[in-house]
Amino acid sequence: MLQHLLFIGFSAIYYSQSAASSQRRPHLFASLALQEAEGSRTVAHIRTAKSTDIPGWLDEQMQRHVSDEVRHAQIFTKAVEREGYFIDLESEAAQQSLSSVGEAAMRRYHQVEDLAAAPLPHLLASVLLAEELGVRGFRCILKALPEHLGATRAAIASVLQDEERHVQYLSDALRYFRATAVVDAYRRDVESKMFSDLGKVVEFLTRPAAERPSLVQPGHKPELSLL
């Protein structure tokens, strides 16, 4: 329970501080754009690789999930642009970010070279954990985001609604596969790893914005696509 509360608390601090800070906010939005883009590709890959295991109702939800994540990536990319920046996809920070989320992170966690080698419920459990984190994060962002950013607030509110729906259908899917214990075990494992690296977590949260590797550059977006 303590680890769970710490995990939620540190996540809330990160999202709230980043959303409230004009220095950190563009980087936060850029990071979320990359995460959502990778999320769409990951769910699409799972849907293809596990097509024979996925019932029709779940396939429809996953297809919609892929489309949602594409839209979310566009929303956060636009949010970066409203802040006066563009996402520097060629930066070292972007490459590090892309390697730490989505399919790359999931392959490492499940210790497989291809997601097709992992059981479908285990993959769905991993996606569910990411969506739960997204729901908590977007709620914190909306509370901390300055009121004058009306267009960005409205767009993120729509993202939150989608993420809540994702959590619901993925939870339903794990109950369908009688695999709710899987996500409970994964949740404890992730929180335990965070707790064991507590010093790194605190250092990450307290590092000044100017010392963080940047995902963004000031100015107009070049003709590059993260989708």
Secondary structure, 3 states (H helix, E strand, C coil): CHHHHHHHHHHHHHHHHHHHCCCCHHHHHHHHHHHHHHHHHHHHHHHHHCHHHCCHHHHHHHHHHHHHHHHHHHHHHHHHHHCCEEECCCCHHHHHHHHCCHHHHHHHHHCCCCHHHCCHHHHHHHHHHHHHHHHHHHHHHHHHCCCCCHHHHHHHHHHHHHHHHHHHHHHHHHHHCCCHHHHHHHHHHHHHHHHHCHHHHHHHHHCCHHHCCCCEEECCCCCCCCC
